[in-house]
Amino acid sequence: MKQLKKLVLTGAAGRLGSHLREPLSKMADTLVSSDLTDDIGKLYDGEKYVKADLSKLDEIVPLLEGADMVVHFGAIGDEAPFDDILQANIIGAYTIWEAARQQGVKRVVYASSIHAVGMHSKTDFIGTDAPHRPDTFYGLAKCFAEDLASLYWDKHQLESVCMRILSCAQVTNARALGTWLSYGDLIQLVEKSITTPVTKFTVVYGVSNNDRAPVDNHLASYLGYRPKDNAEQFAEQILAEAPEADVNDLAQTCHGGPFASVIPGNSGLATMNIIDDTKKT
């Protein structure tokens, strides 16, 4: 695939976005990184920063002008009160797809989440065709965005790859032995989502090559995504420190983990011991 002229990355100041900026800057003549912060720090070659509010269509339409594709990672990355999710994650998804349509963008590569199907049992080896079963307002917003992507493909031939990321963070608990997505595999997945010639509307799971991976990615194999990392290297230590299994705990029995057990509106990350390893430029 030839070099893109312009690529847009939303959520560029976030933890995952920070790891995508450098590799994405090499895939386009211009990478436009965007977020709500005033300053994103030192820029990579070919990168520029534009502050924009996802909830405001009149800020997103000019952001996407001339873009070939948009990698949409901008959102509240945790469960939150519904009104907050509504603005950043639901309206924010609408503005991206509608601005992409207006500007003739070819494809949206979207950070969806396992939480769109988080209430499925972990004993079910679910595929990318698993029906939506959101575990939170956050997961509900991911369902909305996936359905929005489907609509914009059917109506406007705007392609999408919706990456249902399981847990892209350092392995600190037993659930992550199956759900881990390494940063290297995240980068590969995003790159494959950009370079695959035709995707139409695609759903794929964002997960590494873990022995205990609880999902089936074969229906999206045409992306060419072949994860290389495996969380089994952490298993001995993690399992030695893990609490006793409890079959009555939704956090342990559902794909959504702690998000499956929280009261909607309350943080799902609060008990997950996520290590902030945001990449600094």
LOTOR-155187 format. One record per residue (C-alpha): residue in three letters; x, y, z. Coordinates in steps of 0.5 Angstrom, whole numbers, plus 500, padded with zeros to 3 digits. Layout:
N
ALAXYZ/...
***
This chain:
281
MET500500500/LYS503507498/GLN504512503/LEU498516506/LYS498523505/LYS494525511/LEU492521517/VAL489523524/LEU489520531/THR484522536/GLY486521543/ALA493522542/ALA495524549/GLY492518552/ARG496512554/LEU495508548/GLY495514543/SER502515546/HIS504509543/LEU501510537/ARG504516535/GLU511515533/PRO509509528/LEU503512525/SER507518524/LYS511514519/MET505511515/ALA503518512/ASP506525510/THR502528515/LEU500525522/VAL495530525/SER494528533/SER489531537/ASP486531544/LEU483536549/THR490538552/ASP493544550/ASP500541549/ILE502534547/GLY509535548/LYS515534543/LEU512532536/TYR515527531/ASP517528524/GLY511529520/GLU506530526/LYS502536528/TYR498537534/VAL491540533/LYS486541540/ALA479539538/ASP473537542/LEU470530540/SER463533542/LYS463539537/LEU462537530/ASP464544527/GLU471542530/ILE472535528/VAL470537520/PRO476541519/LEU480536523/LEU479531518/GLU479535512/GLY484532507/ALA485526511/ASP485519508/MET484515514/VAL482517522/VAL485512528/HIS479514533/PHE482513540/GLY479519543/ALA474518549/ILE473517556/GLY477510557/ASP473508563/GLU466507566/ALA463514568/PRO456517569/PHE452517563/ASP452524561/ASP459524561/ILE459518556/LEU454521552/GLN458527550/ALA465524549/ASN464517547/ILE457517544/ILE456524540/GLY464523540/ALA463517535/TYR458520531/THR462527530/ILE468522527/TRP463518522/GLU459524520/ALA465528519/ALA469523515/ARG463522511/GLN463529509/GLN470530508/GLY471523504/VAL475519508/LYS476512506/ARG476509513/VAL475509520/VAL480505525/TYR476505532/ALA478503539/SER472499540/SER472494547/ILE471487549/HIS466491554/ALA461491548/VAL460484549/GLY463484556/MET457480559/HIS458474555/SER461468560/LYS468467560/THR467460558/ASP464462552/PHE469462546/ILE466468543/GLY467470536/THR467477532/ASP460475531/ALA458475538/PRO452479539/HIS452486543/ARG452484551/PRO455491554/ASP457491561/THR457498562/PHE455505559/TYR462505557/GLY461498553/LEU454501551/ALA457507547/LYS462502544/CYS456498541/PHE453504539/ALA459506535/GLU460499532/ASP453500530/LEU454507527/ALA460504523/SER456499520/LEU451504518/TYR456508515/TRP458502511/ASP452500509/LYS449507507/HIS456511505/GLN461506503/LEU465509509/GLU470503511/SER471501519/VAL475497523/CYS472496530/MET478493534/ARG475490541/ILE481491545/LEU481486551/SER486489556/CYS492493553/ALA496494559/GLN501491563/VAL499484566/THR498485573/ASN492480574/ALA490473572/ARG484475567/ALA490479563/LEU493472562/GLY488471557/THR486479555/TRP493482554/LEU494486548/SER502488548/TYR503495545/GLY507491540/ASP501487538/LEU497494538/ILE501497533/GLN501491529/LEU493491529/VAL492498527/GLU497498522/LYS494492519/SER487495519/ILE490501515/THR494497510/THR489492508/PRO486494502/VAL479492503/THR475492510/LYS468494509/PHE465494516/THR470489520/VAL470487527/VAL476484530/TYR479483537/GLY485486540/VAL488481544/SER495478543/ASN497471542/ASN496468549/ASP495461551/ARG489463555/ALA486468550/PRO478467551/VAL476470544/ASP476467537/ASN479472531/HIS479467525/LEU473471522/ALA477477521/SER484474519/TYR484477512/LEU487483516/GLY493479516/TYR494481524/ARG498475527/PRO500477534/LYS507475537/ASP506476544/ASN504471549/ALA502473557/GLU504466559/GLN510468561/PHE507472567/ALA503466569/GLU507463574/GLN508469578/ILE501472577/LEU497465579/ALA501465585/GLU498471588/ALA491471585/PRO485470590/GLU481464590/ALA476463584/ASP469465586/VAL464463581/ASN459468583/ASP463474582/LEU461477575/ALA468480575/GLN471473574/THR466470570/CYS464475565/HIS469477559/GLY468484562/GLY472483568/PRO471488573/PHE466492569/ALA461487569/SER460487576/VAL460495578/ILE454499578/PRO453503572/GLY456510572/ASN462507577/SER469506575/GLY471499572/LEU478501572/ALA479503580/THR480496582/MET484494576/ASN491496578/ILE493499571/ILE500502571/ASP501508567/ASP506507562/THR504513557/LYS510514552/LYS513520553/THR516524547/
***
